[in-house]
Amino acid sequence: MKQLIECVPNFSEGRNPEIIEQVADVIRQAEGVTLLDVDPGATTNRTVVTFVGTPDAVVEAAFSLIAKCQELIDMRHHHGDHPRFGATDVCPFVPVSNITMEETAEYARKLAKRVGEELHIPVYCYENAAFEEKRRNLANCRHGEYEALKERISTKEWKPDFGPNKFDESVAKSGATAIGARDFLIAVNFNLNTTSTRRANAIAFDVREKGRPKREGNPITGKIVKDADGNPVQIPGTLKGTKAIGWYIAEYGIAQVSMNITNTNLTPLHVAFDEVTQKAAKRGIRVTGAEIVGLVPKKVLIDAAKYYLTKQQRSLGIDEKEMVKIAVKSMGLDDLKPFNAEEKVIEYLLEKEDTTPKLVDMTCTGFANETASESPAPGGGSISAYMGALGAALGTMVANLSSHKPGWDAQWKFFSEWAEKGQALKEKLLALVDEDTNAFNVIMAAFGMPKGTPEEKAARKQAIQEGTKYATEVPMKTIETSFEVFDICAAMIKKGNPASVSDAGVGVLCARAAIHGAYLNVKINASSLDDKAYAEMMINKAHDYVVKADRLEKSLMRRTEKVIGD
């Protein structure tokens, strides 16, 4: 399995489009990585770039980006609202798939060493790549920002992990860079109906994990209370795993609470939104919406949608894209500018990079025409999976209609849970539509292998057998998944809205047809396997499902007819 790392460098230029494009082009032209997002901010004078790729490719691309920023940006002339201390201010690595945090941290350190040695830039390793505990926190590494760098890098306590510790002409121009490894961070700004930075900061202090310093007497002007070691005593905020400050954004003419959520398990985005809203309201301020900086994982928005739908006692078993819309509207993510999920959700961006055509992306007419053409795929296996998906969709529809039926509010959760199960089955079966055709293509590719030598013949035969086994297993998945559709349709026939019972009944017929069709595909593919014991086992297993499906179909259709008759 391919290892993937996300890299999210923040560089200190958000106003000059020519410089921003030159830096972004470095990533566009890099091999082995995909540029996902470029998000400049004029007031912060900072741009967030997001790209993903294999670890070595990410290290190489990040090095090239840092070198380009060193070439184009002069920190001696930089001013912006966001804390910063370097041309490439921070460069975090985030594990995406098939790689541990420890491995990701080692790649970050590899990059840090190279940047320090080859580019002569002071580098601090932070978060999970830090060499000592106090450097885990980015704020500690960046304390005093660029203006304090000249004195700090020459001290024993804050000597860079890599690179020079003298403030020469090169360092004066580039500043320092923090390179680290961290979990996925959500950068979000909460929009306030005020222009007061002081009030925005007060709200930030209310919620951020660090909180605010404890003071004697007046909570704003009183003397800061210190502990026995002389450190300020902090009053913790209400949100774990968050950092926040308040600022004024001239671009929008409003103040914002700018927050980094470093642990969404401790504080999901929707929890942060509601908490900031509550704290703002106590100060007579309203949160008008939120602005996500950079990208966001799909799960963050889906979790938010489920949270708000639950508060409304609405079914959670709706389509994923509808979930995203609910999240956007609930938190006002389109308050300042349109929120394009295709450009902001990391999974959707990765899907866009996959240009392989999919059957399930066709129109109904297109899919039917492709099936009717002289091409052998899609065939019965894909059609069987699609019939199963339609059965699941019908059962889900009845569940959603029942959850919203007037007078049935007390049962909304029961129907919502069935609708969620139905959505999950529908998605699995839709994936099997393409997987079945892919399995057929694997066999065809194996038959096309060379067979001029005994070795080539042996390799070809093995590939054909492996492909045939795969083509037997895929329709078995369709059978097993389609059989689960009966549960949803049965529940809806028994307890769903009687006015929609015929729809649940058609769902039953779809599930049975899917199982029968997939059984034929198991049987025909298994018959070509050399491993006869395995073939017999698969055929018998599939046949058992057919027998059970026929029995269930008859029982459920009788019940459907009875409800219609009543």
PAZARO-84896 format. One record per residue (C-alpha): x negated, y negated, z negated. Coordinates in nm, 3 decimals. Layout:
{{X, Y, Z}}
...
END
This chain:
{{0.000, 0.000, 0.000}}
{{-0.128, -0.345, 0.094}}
{{-0.237, -0.570, -0.192}}
{{-0.099, -0.923, -0.174}}
{{-0.195, -1.238, -0.364}}
{{-0.024, -1.574, -0.350}}
{{-0.239, -1.887, -0.369}}
{{-0.096, -2.228, -0.463}}
{{-0.366, -2.496, -0.433}}
{{-0.270, -2.852, -0.532}}
{{-0.483, -3.117, -0.363}}
{{-0.501, -3.488, -0.437}}
{{-0.342, -3.639, -0.127}}
{{0.030, -3.684, -0.073}}
{{0.053, -3.999, 0.135}}
{{-0.174, -3.961, 0.437}}
{{-0.006, -3.718, 0.681}}
{{-0.322, -3.678, 0.889}}
{{-0.524, -3.551, 0.593}}
{{-0.237, -3.330, 0.476}}
{{-0.210, -3.171, 0.821}}
{{-0.585, -3.116, 0.850}}
{{-0.586, -2.932, 0.517}}
{{-0.278, -2.728, 0.607}}
{{-0.433, -2.637, 0.945}}
{{-0.719, -2.467, 0.760}}
{{-0.467, -2.216, 0.625}}
{{-0.274, -2.190, 0.951}}
{{-0.593, -2.088, 1.130}}
{{-0.719, -1.850, 0.861}}
{{-0.701, -1.477, 0.930}}
{{-0.513, -1.242, 0.701}}
{{-0.298, -1.508, 0.529}}
{{0.042, -1.662, 0.594}}
{{0.117, -2.027, 0.521}}
{{0.451, -2.041, 0.342}}
{{0.494, -2.402, 0.235}}
{{0.339, -2.750, 0.239}}
{{0.506, -2.984, -0.011}}
{{0.362, -3.339, -0.029}}
{{0.464, -3.599, -0.289}}
{{0.401, -3.966, -0.220}}
{{0.443, -4.095, -0.575}}
{{0.232, -3.819, -0.727}}
{{-0.013, -3.852, -0.435}}
{{-0.045, -3.477, -0.438}}
{{0.038, -3.188, -0.206}}
{{0.121, -2.831, -0.304}}
{{0.029, -2.566, -0.047}}
{{0.150, -2.208, -0.077}}
{{0.011, -1.915, 0.118}}
{{-0.006, -1.539, 0.075}}
{{-0.234, -1.264, 0.202}}
{{-0.474, -0.985, 0.116}}
{{-0.715, -1.067, -0.168}}
{{-1.035, -1.111, 0.036}}
{{-0.852, -1.314, 0.299}}
{{-0.699, -1.537, 0.031}}
{{-1.041, -1.599, -0.125}}
{{-1.185, -1.694, 0.214}}
{{-0.893, -1.921, 0.305}}
{{-0.894, -2.090, -0.036}}
{{-1.267, -2.157, -0.009}}
{{-1.216, -2.319, 0.333}}
{{-0.931, -2.533, 0.198}}
{{-1.140, -2.654, -0.098}}
{{-1.426, -2.736, 0.139}}
{{-1.193, -2.935, 0.366}}
{{-1.050, -3.129, 0.069}}
{{-1.404, -3.205, -0.046}}
{{-1.476, -3.343, 0.301}}
{{-1.161, -3.555, 0.339}}
{{-1.069, -3.677, -0.012}}
{{-1.266, -3.926, -0.223}}
{{-1.154, -3.911, -0.586}}
{{-1.310, -4.249, -0.660}}
{{-1.014, -4.407, -0.477}}
{{-0.736, -4.172, -0.585}}
{{-0.435, -4.289, -0.783}}
{{-0.109, -4.102, -0.849}}
{{0.143, -4.022, -1.118}}
{{0.039, -3.659, -1.162}}
{{-0.254, -3.559, -1.388}}
{{-0.560, -3.469, -1.173}}
{{-0.936, -3.441, -1.186}}
{{-1.039, -3.322, -0.843}}
{{-0.984, -3.332, -0.468}}
{{-0.858, -2.975, -0.494}}
{{-0.718, -3.020, -0.841}}
{{-0.604, -2.665, -0.915}}
{{-0.617, -2.341, -0.721}}
{{-0.421, -2.062, -0.893}}
{{-0.395, -1.703, -0.771}}
{{-0.069, -1.515, -0.836}}
{{-0.037, -1.135, -0.802}}
{{0.245, -1.050, -0.560}}
{{0.233, -0.676, -0.491}}
{{0.018, -0.370, -0.565}}
{{-0.240, -0.566, -0.763}}
{{-0.284, -0.623, -1.135}}
{{-0.336, -0.953, -1.311}}
{{-0.684, -0.837, -1.415}}
{{-0.778, -0.768, -1.053}}
{{-0.633, -1.101, -0.946}}
{{-0.838, -1.282, -1.212}}
{{-1.158, -1.122, -1.079}}
{{-1.084, -1.255, -0.731}}
{{-1.026, -1.601, -0.882}}
{{-1.363, -1.585, -1.057}}
{{-1.525, -1.471, -0.733}}
{{-1.389, -1.782, -0.561}}
{{-1.490, -2.006, -0.854}}
{{-1.851, -1.884, -0.842}}
{{-1.874, -1.941, -0.468}}
{{-1.720, -2.291, -0.487}}
{{-1.959, -2.391, -0.764}}
{{-2.269, -2.257, -0.593}}
{{-2.200, -2.335, -0.227}}
{{-1.992, -2.653, -0.246}}
{{-2.158, -2.807, -0.553}}
{{-1.818, -2.865, -0.721}}
{{-1.771, -2.825, -1.099}}
{{-1.525, -2.539, -1.156}}
{{-1.325, -2.445, -1.464}}
{{-1.163, -2.101, -1.479}}
{{-0.824, -2.119, -1.649}}
{{-0.521, -1.907, -1.748}}
{{-0.598, -1.535, -1.701}}
{{-0.931, -1.608, -1.530}}
{{-1.061, -1.810, -1.829}}
{{-1.382, -1.697, -1.998}}
{{-1.278, -1.842, -2.336}}
{{-0.944, -1.895, -2.505}}
{{-0.943, -2.276, -2.515}}
{{-0.990, -2.288, -2.137}}
{{-0.678, -2.083, -2.068}}
{{-0.473, -2.401, -2.098}}
{{-0.511, -2.619, -1.788}}
{{-0.438, -2.933, -1.989}}
{{-0.746, -2.867, -2.204}}
{{-0.968, -2.827, -1.898}}
{{-0.826, -3.141, -1.734}}
{{-0.812, -3.356, -2.050}}
{{-0.888, -3.719, -1.971}}
{{-0.847, -3.643, -1.600}}
{{-1.097, -3.760, -1.339}}
{{-1.185, -4.070, -1.538}}
{{-1.325, -3.861, -1.827}}
{{-1.508, -3.610, -1.607}}
{{-1.840, -3.795, -1.601}}
{{-1.890, -3.756, -1.976}}
{{-1.718, -3.419, -2.028}}
{{-1.911, -3.205, -1.779}}
{{-2.240, -3.288, -1.944}}
{{-2.125, -3.171, -2.290}}
{{-2.191, -2.824, -2.424}}
{{-1.823, -2.771, -2.506}}
{{-1.689, -2.861, -2.160}}
{{-1.972, -2.767, -1.930}}
{{-1.812, -2.618, -1.614}}
{{-1.799, -2.240, -1.578}}
{{-1.960, -2.275, -1.236}}
{{-2.123, -2.557, -1.044}}
{{-2.306, -2.872, -1.155}}
{{-2.278, -3.034, -1.495}}
{{-2.413, -3.369, -1.378}}
{{-2.196, -3.644, -1.234}}
{{-2.387, -3.714, -0.913}}
{{-2.256, -3.871, -0.591}}
{{-2.117, -3.543, -0.465}}
{{-1.925, -3.474, -0.786}}
{{-1.806, -3.834, -0.803}}
{{-1.640, -3.783, -0.465}}
{{-1.500, -3.431, -0.513}}
{{-1.421, -3.432, -0.883}}
{{-1.372, -3.091, -1.044}}
{{-1.151, -2.795, -0.958}}
{{-0.962, -2.555, -1.185}}
{{-0.934, -2.203, -1.043}}
{{-0.726, -1.942, -1.222}}
{{-0.492, -1.647, -1.216}}
{{-0.142, -1.675, -1.353}}
{{0.208, -1.540, -1.333}}
{{0.452, -1.708, -1.098}}
{{0.499, -2.068, -1.213}}
{{0.807, -2.270, -1.134}}
{{0.740, -2.640, -1.092}}
{{1.068, -2.825, -1.134}}
{{1.166, -3.189, -1.184}}
{{1.495, -3.271, -1.356}}
{{1.653, -3.587, -1.213}}
{{1.785, -3.839, -1.465}}
{{2.027, -4.129, -1.423}}
{{1.776, -4.364, -1.581}}
{{1.459, -4.546, -1.482}}
{{1.308, -4.522, -1.831}}
{{0.985, -4.323, -1.846}}
{{0.993, -4.347, -2.227}}
{{1.331, -4.179, -2.245}}
{{1.230, -3.918, -1.991}}
{{0.924, -3.843, -2.203}}
{{1.139, -3.818, -2.515}}
{{1.353, -3.550, -2.347}}
{{1.039, -3.371, -2.227}}
{{0.903, -3.367, -2.583}}
{{1.238, -3.232, -2.708}}
{{1.217, -2.925, -2.487}}
{{0.854, -2.842, -2.402}}
{{0.695, -2.565, -2.607}}
{{0.423, -2.794, -2.744}}
{{0.684, -3.040, -2.866}}
{{0.573, -3.373, -3.012}}
{{0.338, -3.489, -3.291}}
{{0.494, -3.511, -3.636}}
{{0.491, -3.870, -3.769}}
{{0.537, -4.033, -4.104}}
{{0.851, -4.246, -4.126}}
{{0.942, -4.375, -3.780}}
{{0.939, -4.079, -3.534}}
{{0.807, -4.304, -3.257}}
{{0.567, -4.550, -3.418}}
{{0.486, -4.379, -3.747}}
{{0.141, -4.247, -3.832}}
{{0.070, -3.902, -3.689}}
{{0.057, -3.631, -3.955}}
{{-0.258, -3.416, -3.945}}
{{-0.339, -3.077, -4.092}}
{{-0.634, -2.986, -4.317}}
{{-0.863, -2.960, -4.013}}
{{-0.766, -3.302, -3.886}}
{{-0.549, -3.174, -3.598}}
{{-0.209, -3.334, -3.529}}
{{0.084, -3.136, -3.666}}
{{0.327, -3.057, -3.385}}
{{0.707, -3.029, -3.397}}
{{0.774, -2.751, -3.143}}
{{1.017, -2.802, -2.858}}
{{1.305, -2.570, -2.780}}
{{1.179, -2.395, -2.464}}
{{0.907, -2.133, -2.484}}
{{0.663, -2.102, -2.194}}
{{0.716, -2.457, -2.067}}
{{0.509, -2.772, -2.023}}
{{0.678, -3.105, -1.952}}
{{0.625, -3.479, -1.922}}
{{0.845, -3.771, -1.821}}
{{0.770, -4.002, -1.533}}
{{0.924, -4.258, -1.298}}
{{0.942, -4.173, -0.927}}
{{0.950, -4.490, -0.718}}
{{1.027, -4.282, -0.408}}
{{1.369, -4.196, -0.555}}
{{1.409, -4.486, -0.797}}
{{1.472, -4.258, -1.096}}
{{1.293, -4.109, -1.393}}
{{1.242, -3.733, -1.411}}
{{1.145, -3.470, -1.662}}
{{0.868, -3.287, -1.478}}
{{0.834, -2.930, -1.602}}
{{0.619, -2.626, -1.538}}
{{0.788, -2.302, -1.642}}
{{0.497, -2.065, -1.697}}
{{0.701, -1.770, -1.819}}
{{1.046, -1.721, -1.666}}
{{1.107, -1.419, -1.888}}
{{1.100, -1.649, -2.191}}
{{1.271, -1.942, -2.021}}
{{1.463, -1.882, -1.698}}
{{1.520, -2.184, -1.476}}
{{1.892, -2.203, -1.554}}
{{1.823, -2.202, -1.928}}
{{1.576, -2.488, -1.884}}
{{1.831, -2.681, -1.676}}
{{2.104, -2.646, -1.937}}
{{1.870, -2.732, -2.224}}
{{1.734, -3.045, -2.055}}
{{2.093, -3.141, -1.972}}
{{2.196, -3.100, -2.336}}
{{1.900, -3.295, -2.475}}
{{1.950, -3.571, -2.219}}
{{2.319, -3.602, -2.305}}
{{2.232, -3.657, -2.673}}
{{2.031, -3.959, -2.558}}
{{2.314, -4.089, -2.339}}
{{2.148, -3.972, -2.019}}
{{2.283, -3.742, -1.749}}
{{2.087, -3.486, -1.547}}
{{2.205, -3.535, -1.190}}
{{2.019, -3.240, -1.043}}
{{1.681, -3.076, -1.012}}
{{1.399, -3.065, -0.760}}
{{1.193, -2.748, -0.712}}
{{0.837, -2.827, -0.608}}
{{0.685, -2.561, -0.384}}
{{0.846, -2.219, -0.367}}
{{1.065, -2.011, -0.594}}
{{1.115, -1.634, -0.621}}
{{1.457, -1.516, -0.510}}
{{1.523, -1.352, -0.847}}
{{1.513, -1.691, -1.022}}
{{1.806, -1.817, -0.815}}
{{2.000, -1.491, -0.830}}
{{1.968, -1.485, -1.211}}
{{2.089, -1.844, -1.226}}
{{2.388, -1.767, -1.005}}
{{2.485, -1.470, -1.223}}
{{2.457, -1.689, -1.533}}
{{2.687, -1.958, -1.397}}
{{2.932, -1.711, -1.242}}
{{2.957, -1.532, -1.576}}
{{3.037, -1.861, -1.750}}
{{3.316, -1.909, -1.496}}
{{3.434, -1.548, -1.541}}
{{3.385, -1.487, -1.171}}
{{3.268, -1.166, -1.002}}
{{2.893, -1.122, -0.969}}
{{2.934, -0.877, -0.682}}
{{2.900, -1.129, -0.401}}
{{2.655, -1.154, -0.114}}
{{2.300, -1.261, -0.193}}
{{2.315, -1.574, 0.026}}
{{2.632, -1.681, -0.156}}
{{2.451, -1.628, -0.485}}
{{2.177, -1.865, -0.372}}
{{2.437, -2.129, -0.278}}
{{2.595, -2.100, -0.624}}
{{2.255, -2.153, -0.788}}
{{2.176, -2.454, -0.568}}
{{2.507, -2.625, -0.642}}
{{2.509, -2.536, -1.013}}
{{2.170, -2.698, -1.074}}
{{2.193, -2.971, -0.811}}
{{1.887, -2.849, -0.625}}
{{2.006, -3.051, -0.325}}
{{2.055, -3.371, -0.526}}
{{1.765, -3.568, -0.375}}
{{1.725, -3.389, -0.042}}
{{1.864, -3.077, 0.129}}
{{1.759, -2.744, -0.022}}
{{1.678, -2.503, 0.261}}
{{1.657, -2.157, 0.106}}
{{1.486, -2.021, 0.417}}
{{1.196, -2.257, 0.346}}
{{1.197, -2.256, -0.035}}
{{1.251, -1.890, -0.133}}
{{0.931, -1.690, -0.103}}
{{1.096, -1.362, 0.000}}
{{1.288, -1.533, 0.282}}
{{0.969, -1.689, 0.414}}
{{0.795, -1.353, 0.416}}
{{1.094, -1.202, 0.599}}
{{1.066, -1.474, 0.864}}
{{0.707, -1.371, 0.925}}
{{0.827, -1.019, 1.007}}
{{0.936, -1.063, 1.369}}
{{1.037, -0.698, 1.416}}
{{1.395, -0.703, 1.553}}
{{1.650, -0.535, 1.327}}
{{1.974, -0.367, 1.423}}
{{2.153, -0.511, 1.121}}
{{2.075, -0.864, 1.241}}
{{2.273, -0.809, 1.561}}
{{2.630, -0.922, 1.612}}
{{2.898, -0.653, 1.599}}
{{2.930, -0.675, 1.976}}
{{2.554, -0.663, 2.027}}
{{2.520, -0.358, 1.804}}
{{2.801, -0.178, 1.984}}
{{2.653, -0.263, 2.324}}
{{2.307, -0.146, 2.219}}
{{2.456, 0.180, 2.094}}
{{2.644, 0.227, 2.422}}
{{2.335, 0.165, 2.635}}
{{2.117, 0.437, 2.785}}
{{1.866, 0.392, 2.501}}
{{1.876, 0.696, 2.266}}
{{1.858, 0.474, 1.958}}
{{2.051, 0.362, 1.764}}
{{2.223, 0.694, 1.750}}
{{2.448, 0.893, 1.521}}
{{2.224, 0.854, 1.220}}
{{2.225, 0.474, 1.228}}
{{2.599, 0.469, 1.299}}
{{2.659, 0.701, 1.001}}
{{2.464, 0.468, 0.772}}
{{2.661, 0.171, 0.904}}
{{2.993, 0.347, 0.840}}
{{2.878, 0.411, 0.483}}
{{2.789, 0.041, 0.449}}
{{3.136, -0.056, 0.570}}
{{3.292, 0.181, 0.317}}
{{3.091, 0.019, 0.037}}
{{3.184, -0.326, 0.168}}
{{3.555, -0.242, 0.160}}
{{3.540, -0.108, -0.196}}
{{3.347, -0.420, -0.298}}
{{3.604, -0.645, -0.132}}
{{3.887, -0.489, -0.331}}
{{3.685, -0.529, -0.652}}
{{3.622, -0.897, -0.581}}
{{3.986, -0.961, -0.490}}
{{4.101, -0.784, -0.806}}
{{3.863, -0.978, -1.030}}
{{4.016, -1.301, -0.900}}
{{4.381, -1.191, -0.909}}
{{4.600, -1.430, -1.112}}
{{4.695, -1.277, -1.444}}
{{4.409, -1.027, -1.437}}
{{4.148, -1.257, -1.593}}
{{4.090, -1.020, -1.885}}
{{3.966, -0.755, -1.641}}
{{3.725, -0.973, -1.442}}
{{3.414, -0.811, -1.592}}
{{3.533, -0.457, -1.510}}
{{3.585, -0.547, -1.145}}
{{3.268, -0.756, -1.132}}
{{3.058, -0.459, -1.240}}
{{3.211, -0.243, -0.964}}
{{3.155, -0.519, -0.711}}
{{2.787, -0.540, -0.808}}
{{2.750, -0.164, -0.762}}
{{2.919, -0.192, -0.425}}
{{2.690, -0.471, -0.308}}
{{2.385, -0.264, -0.405}}
{{2.511, 0.040, -0.213}}
{{2.598, -0.174, 0.087}}
{{2.243, -0.314, 0.099}}
{{2.086, 0.034, 0.069}}
{{2.299, 0.167, 0.351}}
{{2.231, -0.133, 0.575}}
{{1.858, -0.070, 0.527}}
{{1.915, 0.292, 0.629}}
{{2.068, 0.177, 0.959}}
{{1.726, 0.057, 1.073}}
{{1.532, 0.324, 0.887}}
{{1.712, 0.599, 1.078}}
{{1.622, 0.441, 1.413}}
{{1.265, 0.389, 1.292}}
{{1.249, 0.758, 1.204}}
{{1.353, 0.850, 1.559}}
{{1.086, 0.615, 1.697}}
{{0.822, 0.784, 1.481}}
{{0.906, 1.118, 1.642}}
{{0.894, 0.967, 1.991}}
{{0.555, 0.812, 1.916}}
{{0.427, 1.151, 1.800}}
{{0.545, 1.317, 2.122}}
{{0.351, 1.052, 2.311}}
{{0.020, 1.139, 2.147}}
{{-0.256, 1.288, 2.367}}
{{-0.280, 1.667, 2.396}}
{{-0.584, 1.723, 2.614}}
{{-0.797, 1.906, 2.355}}
{{-0.719, 2.164, 2.086}}
{{-0.786, 1.897, 1.820}}
{{-0.550, 1.652, 1.988}}
{{-0.284, 1.921, 2.020}}
{{-0.314, 2.004, 1.649}}
{{-0.293, 1.638, 1.549}}
{{0.006, 1.586, 1.779}}
{{0.188, 1.888, 1.639}}
{{0.128, 1.777, 1.282}}
{{0.252, 1.425, 1.359}}
{{0.566, 1.566, 1.523}}
{{0.638, 1.783, 1.220}}
{{0.580, 1.497, 0.976}}
{{0.801, 1.269, 1.184}}
{{1.074, 1.532, 1.203}}
{{1.063, 1.583, 0.828}}
{{1.100, 1.208, 0.780}}
{{1.389, 1.205, 1.028}}
{{1.557, 1.477, 0.820}}
{{1.508, 1.294, 0.490}}
{{1.654, 0.963, 0.608}}
{{2.007, 1.093, 0.686}}
{{1.993, 1.284, 0.356}}
{{1.951, 0.945, 0.187}}
{{2.254, 0.825, 0.382}}
{{2.456, 1.123, 0.256}}
{{2.356, 1.071, -0.107}}
{{2.419, 0.696, -0.097}}
{{2.747, 0.724, 0.091}}
{{2.873, 0.977, -0.163}}
{{2.839, 0.709, -0.432}}
{{3.080, 0.493, -0.232}}
{{3.361, 0.730, -0.334}}
{{3.322, 0.617, -0.697}}
{{3.386, 0.253, -0.610}}
{{3.679, 0.327, -0.380}}
{{3.830, 0.568, -0.635}}
{{3.814, 0.306, -0.910}}
{{3.979, 0.051, -0.682}}
{{4.252, 0.291, -0.571}}
{{4.332, 0.368, -0.935}}
{{4.294, 0.024, -1.095}}
{{4.245, -0.234, -0.821}}
{{4.496, -0.475, -0.674}}
{{4.772, -0.253, -0.527}}
{{4.811, -0.496, -0.237}}
{{4.458, -0.398, -0.123}}
{{4.478, -0.023, -0.183}}
{{4.481, 0.049, 0.192}}
{{4.142, -0.123, 0.221}}
{{3.999, 0.105, -0.048}}
{{4.152, 0.400, 0.137}}
{{3.976, 0.302, 0.460}}
{{3.656, 0.277, 0.254}}
{{3.706, 0.642, 0.156}}
{{3.745, 0.742, 0.520}}
{{3.428, 0.550, 0.611}}
{{3.230, 0.724, 0.335}}
{{3.350, 1.069, 0.446}}
{{3.269, 0.995, 0.810}}
{{2.923, 0.870, 0.710}}
{{2.853, 1.192, 0.520}}
{{2.974, 1.416, 0.803}}
{{2.774, 1.221, 1.060}}
{{2.455, 1.218, 0.855}}
{{2.498, 1.593, 0.793}}
{{2.486, 1.655, 1.168}}
{{2.159, 1.460, 1.184}}
{{2.008, 1.654, 0.894}}
{{2.105, 1.979, 1.062}}
{{1.971, 1.899, 1.409}}
{{1.641, 1.755, 1.283}}
{{1.581, 2.026, 1.023}}
{{1.625, 2.294, 1.289}}
{{1.303, 2.171, 1.454}}
{{1.091, 2.209, 1.139}}
{{0.836, 2.488, 1.114}}
{{0.890, 2.501, 0.738}}
{{1.210, 2.707, 0.753}}
{{1.253, 2.728, 0.375}}
{{1.250, 2.350, 0.346}}
{{1.484, 2.319, 0.646}}
{{1.734, 2.564, 0.497}}
{{1.724, 2.385, 0.163}}
{{1.798, 2.047, 0.324}}
{{2.082, 2.184, 0.539}}
{{2.244, 2.361, 0.243}}
{{2.213, 2.054, 0.026}}
{{2.373, 1.836, 0.294}}
{{2.651, 2.089, 0.349}}
{{2.734, 2.091, -0.023}}
{{2.790, 1.714, -0.003}}
{{3.017, 1.763, 0.299}}
{{3.234, 2.012, 0.108}}
{{3.259, 1.779, -0.193}}
{{3.329, 1.481, 0.032}}
{{3.617, 1.659, 0.204}}
{{3.769, 1.751, -0.130}}
{{3.738, 1.396, -0.263}}
{{3.872, 1.243, 0.054}}
{{4.190, 1.451, 0.042}}
{{4.249, 1.371, -0.324}}
{{4.189, 0.999, -0.289}}
{{4.397, 0.967, 0.026}}
{{4.691, 1.135, -0.148}}
{{4.659, 0.882, -0.429}}
{{4.635, 0.596, -0.180}}
{{4.952, 0.710, -0.003}}
{{5.127, 0.733, -0.339}}
{{5.035, 0.374, -0.434}}
{{5.148, 0.249, -0.093}}
{{5.472, 0.450, -0.127}}
{{5.538, 0.315, -0.474}}
END
